[in-house]
Amino acid sequence: MIDNLLKNELKKQKILPIINTTSLENDSKRLENYLANNLSIKNIEITLRQENSFEIAKILKNKFNHINFGLGSILSEKDYFKGLEAGFQFFVSPGIVESLIKNKIANYFPGAETISEFMYLLENGYDVIKFFPSNIAGSEKKLASVENILTDLIFIPTGGVTLKNYNNFLSLKNVLCVGMSKFDE
């Protein structure tokens, strides 16, 4: 359900930077610095974790209009439609939003951490899954243990992924890219 262009771009860029909004000024400066040194980045996720996150996300999306912005921390269908109306290109949840799964929403990355959840999502047509929180759900060892069983799934591990350990994930054949909020540290 993820379009091939987005999949290919994420595979190429290896890291999906995640902005957990702080303030417009800080987030804007952080993105300017990071993008100046990382020209291969075409996609960035901004999470809805603070009261003003959506407003910051919209401003950043307009300021950095050469980047495809996804909206993260989608917890409901309402969050999804709000982001869709604002022109966000992809959507990410920390878990499964049933109504989005049932409606087969395109460019939606549901989150999961158990094998049963992985199987459920695959059965419902989702073959790209946010593996979250990867640091407490088995990290790369879990993904390595399922790569020869759930061969039609690919993952975006997120949560506890750092510049020190991200290559452990990227070495796996079932990892598309890694989601990382500490992408510039």
Buried (B, 14 or more C-beta within 10 A) or exposed (E): BBEEEBBEBBEEBBBBBBBBBBEBEEBBEBBEEBBEEEEEBBBBBBBBEBEEBBEBBBEBBEEBEEBBBBBBBBEEBEBBEBBBEBEBBBBBBBBBBEEBBEEEBEBBBBBBBEBEBBBBBBEBEBBBBBBBBBBEBBBBEBBBEBBEEBEEBBBBBBBBBEEEBBEBBBEBEBBBBBBBBBBEE
